[in-house]
Each structure stands twice: as C-alpha cells, then as structure tokens.
Amino acid sequence: MNYVDLFLAVLVAVIVYLGFRKGLFISLLGLARVVAGVPLSLYVGEAYNQQIYDKFIREYLLNRITQSISESSQLSDISTSLKNLADSFSFLFSGKTDLTLINTLTPENAAVYITDNIVQPVATEIVKLVLIVLTFLIFYAITGIIISIAKKNRNKKREKNKEKKHHPVFTANSFLGGVFSLLKALVFILLLGAVSDFVIEIAPQENEFIKQLEGSAILDFVNNFNPIITTLNK
C-alpha cells in the first residue's frame, strides 16, 4: 500500500462516516442538488440565452459597432479581419455564422451584418455560459437552505428522542446513509481510476506521483473491471 492507497482509504472512510452522520435523507438531498441542478442549468442556458441577448445586449452591441464603423475609413479592412478571424475559429462558429456577404458590406448595412453574423454567435454562447453558472448557483443556494432546514428538524427530533437513540428508524437512516455514501465513494474511485489510467499513459514515467499512481493496489484492482475505461476504449 502506497500513499495513493492510503489517501483513498482515508477518503472512503471519511465519506462513509459523514454519510452515516447525515443519514440517507440528507445524503439524497445533497445528491439531488447536483442531479437536478446540472440539467436544469443547462436547460435554462439553452432556452433563454437568445431571448436575453435580443432584449438586453444586441442593441448595445449594435450601437458600439455602428460607432466603430463610422469612425473608421477602411471598412474593407474590417471585413477582411473579421473573415480571417471567423476562418481561424471556424470550429467554434461552424453552422452559426454566415460570411457569404462579408466582402460586399457597405457602411449602411455593415453594423447589422457584423452584429448578427459575427458577434451574435460569440455573445449568445457567453450569455448561455453565464446563465448556466447563475442558475446552478441559485439552485444550489435554495436547495442548501432546504437541506439546512431539514438538518435542523432532524436534530430537533434527535434531541426529543434521545431516549430512543437506537430507534430502528434512526438506525436504518444512518446505516443507509453510510451505504449510500460508500457507493458514492466507489463511483469517485472509478472516475479517479479512469483519470489515472489516462494520466499514466501520457505523463513522464519518472515522475514520482506517476510512480505512486502506477503502484496503487486499489487503482490497479479497480481498473481491472472499470466500466468507464471499458467504455472509453470502445
């Protein structure tokens, strides 16, 4: 057993202990924050980024671009620079930009064209990212309040039932919380095993940390049947 094995063993013990202390109900609420929060955040970002861009951002950007063009006497240079930029980052804008008319721009239509075909794809992606992060943080905060209230109620019940410390309901809740946390710890080790397998393949073998990963009995055992590695190697 090396340092990696020792770390993993302590980590699993801590996770199981905390799960036992929290109980199954609180542990499930904690998991629900992530399981529900991530898809909710992705949905909000995807569904509302365009609306927010159109309502609050487009007009501002259009005015700024119009002003920049009016102050420049070389519209052709601007068009060429934008086209070169879009070509360089085509992997990001593929299917989202229309550059077919960029060489025919005039001062009258340049600002609108640039705003809607060059700037908008970038701006909406930024808005989407911000929405995803904000939604997740808000959801996480709200569920955190709910979990805090649930913990207080649980603690009050425990105080009222001190004489029933070993009541089957409380015992089962704690036991199942420990089992559930053990499963979470095992999933984490599977993920860590898959990451370590990838790192070992690309990192210098003389690195001391890589040697520790390679010598880990736990990771070696897990990776023999790691479904994540099996899936990635297909």
C-alpha positions in Angstrom: 0.0 0.0 0.0 1.5 3.4 -1.0 0.4 7.0 -0.4 -2.3 6.9 -3.1 -3.9 3.8 -1.4 -3.6 5.4 2.0 -5.3 8.6 0.7 -8.1 6.6 -1.0 -8.7 4.5 2.1 -8.9 7.6 4.4 -11.1 9.4 1.8 -13.6 6.5 1.6 -13.7 6.2 5.4 -14.4 9.9 5.8 -17.1 9.9 3.1 -18.8 6.8 4.7 -18.6 8.4 8.2 -20.1 11.7 7.0 -22.9 9.7 5.2 -23.6 7.8 8.4 -23.8 11.0 10.4 -26.0 12.7 7.8 -28.3 9.8 7.2 -29.9 8.7 3.9 -32.4 11.5 3.6 -29.8 14.3 3.8 -27.4 12.4 1.6 -30.1 12.0 -1.1 -30.9 15.7 -0.9 -27.2 16.5 -1.4 -27.1 14.3 -4.5 -30.3 15.8 -5.8 -28.7 19.2 -5.8 -26.3 18.0 -8.5 -28.5 15.6 -10.3 -31.3 18.1 -10.7 -29.2 21.3 -10.8 -27.0 20.4 -13.7 -29.7 19.6 -16.3 -31.9 22.5 -15.0 -28.9 24.9 -15.5 -28.2 23.5 -19.0 -31.9 23.9 -20.0 -32.1 27.5 -18.8 -28.9 28.4 -20.6 -30.0 26.8 -23.8 -33.6 28.0 -23.7 -33.1 31.7 -22.7 -29.7 32.8 -23.9 -31.1 34.1 -27.2 -34.0 35.9 -25.5 -31.7 37.7 -23.1 -29.3 38.6 -25.9 -32.0 40.1 -28.0 -33.7 42.0 -25.2 -30.7 43.4 -23.3 -27.5 43.1 -25.3 -28.0 43.3 -29.0 -28.9 46.9 -29.2 -25.9 47.9 -27.1 -23.5 45.9 -29.3 -25.1 47.2 -32.5 -24.6 50.8 -31.3 -21.0 50.2 -30.4 -20.2 48.5 -33.7 -22.0 51.3 -35.6 -19.9 53.9 -33.8 -16.7 52.0 -34.6 -17.5 51.7 -38.3 -18.4 55.4 -38.5 -15.1 56.3 -37.1 -13.2 54.0 -39.5 -12.4 54.8 -43.1 -11.3 51.3 -44.0 -14.5 49.1 -44.0 -12.8 46.6 -46.3 -10.0 46.1 -43.8 -12.6 45.4 -41.1 -14.4 42.9 -43.3 -11.2 41.1 -44.1 -10.1 41.0 -40.5 -13.4 39.6 -39.4 -13.4 37.0 -42.1 -9.9 35.9 -41.2 -10.9 35.7 -37.5 -14.0 33.6 -38.3 -12.0 31.3 -40.5 -9.5 30.8 -37.7 -12.2 29.8 -35.3 -14.5 28.0 -37.7 -14.6 25.0 -35.3 -16.5 27.3 -32.9 -18.8 29.0 -35.3 -19.5 26.2 -37.7 -23.1 26.3 -38.8 -23.7 29.5 -36.8 -22.2 32.2 -39.0 -23.0 33.5 -42.5 -20.0 35.1 -44.1 -21.1 34.8 -47.7 -21.8 38.6 -48.0 -18.9 39.9 -45.9 -17.0 41.2 -48.9 -20.0 43.2 -50.1 -20.6 45.2 -47.0 -21.4 48.9 -47.2 -21.4 51.4 -44.4 -25.2 51.2 -44.3 -25.6 47.5 -43.7 -22.2 46.6 -42.1 -23.1 47.2 -38.5 -26.2 45.0 -38.6 -24.5 42.3 -40.6 -21.5 42.1 -38.3 -23.6 42.2 -35.2 -25.9 39.4 -36.3 -23.5 37.1 -38.1 -20.1 37.6 -36.3 -20.7 39.0 -32.8 -24.0 37.2 -32.0 -22.7 33.6 -32.1 -20.0 34.5 -29.6 -22.2 36.7 -27.4 -25.0 34.2 -27.1 -22.6 31.5 -26.1 -21.2 33.7 -23.4 -24.7 34.5 -22.2 -25.5 30.8 -22.2 -22.5 30.1 -20.0 -23.4 32.9 -17.6 -27.0 31.6 -17.3 -25.8 28.1 -16.7 -23.5 29.2 -13.9 -26.0 31.6 -12.3 -28.9 29.1 -12.4 -26.8 26.4 -10.8 -25.6 28.7 -8.0 -29.1 29.9 -7.3 -30.5 26.4 -7.3 -27.6 25.2 -5.1 -28.3 28.1 -2.7 -32.0 27.3 -2.5 -31.5 23.6 -2.0 -28.8 24.4 0.6 -31.4 26.3 2.6 -33.8 23.4 2.3 -31.1 21.0 3.5 -30.3 23.3 6.3 -33.9 23.3 7.5 -34.1 19.5 7.1 -30.9 19.2 9.2 -32.4 21.4 12.0 -35.6 19.4 12.0 -33.6 16.2 12.2 -31.5 17.5 15.1 -34.7 18.6 16.9 -36.2 15.1 16.5 -32.9 13.6 17.8 -33.0 15.9 20.8 -36.6 14.9 21.6 -35.8 11.3 21.1 -32.5 10.9 23.0 -34.0 8.1 25.0 -34.8 6.4 21.6 -31.3 6.8 20.3 -31.3 3.3 18.9 -34.8 3.5 17.4 -35.0 1.4 14.3 -35.9 4.4 12.1 -32.9 6.4 13.1 -30.6 3.4 13.0 -31.8 2.5 9.5 -31.5 6.1 8.2 -27.9 6.3 9.5 -26.9 2.9 8.2 -28.4 3.5 4.7 -26.7 6.9 4.6 -23.4 5.2 5.2 -24.1 2.6 2.5 -25.2 5.3 0.0 -22.0 7.3 0.7 -19.9 4.1 0.2 -21.5 3.8 -3.2 -20.7 7.4 -4.0 -17.1 6.8 -2.8 -16.8 3.8 -5.1 -18.1 5.9 -8.1 -15.5 8.5 -7.3 -12.7 5.9 -7.2 -13.9 4.6 -10.6 -13.6 8.1 -12.0 -10.2 8.6 -10.4 -9.1 5.2 -11.7 -10.1 6.2 -15.3 -8.3 9.6 -15.0 -5.2 7.9 -13.5 -5.1 5.4 -16.4 -5.2 8.3 -18.9 -2.5 10.3 -17.0 -0.2 7.3 -16.7 -0.3 6.9 -20.5 0.8 10.5 -21.3 2.9 11.6 -18.3 6.6 11.1 -17.9 7.2 7.7 -16.1 10.0 9.0 -14.0 7.6 11.4 -12.2 7.2 10.4 -8.5 3.5 11.0 -8.5 3.0 8.8 -11.6 5.0 6.1 -9.9 2.6 6.3 -6.9 -0.4 6.0 -9.3 1.1 3.0 -11.0 1.9 1.3 -7.7 -1.6 1.8 -6.3 -3.0 -1.6 -5.4 -6.5 -0.1 -5.1 -6.5 1.7 -8.5 -4.9 -1.4 -10.2 -7.7 -3.6 -8.8 -10.5 -1.2 -9.7 -9.2 -0.6 -13.2 -9.3 -4.3 -14.0 -13.0 -4.0 -14.3 -13.5 -0.3 -14.5 -16.6 0.2 -16.8 -15.5 3.8 -17.5 -12.2 2.7 -19.1 -14.0 -0.1 -21.0 -16.5 2.4 -22.4 -13.8 4.9 -23.4 -11.7 2.3 -25.1 -14.5 1.1 -27.4 
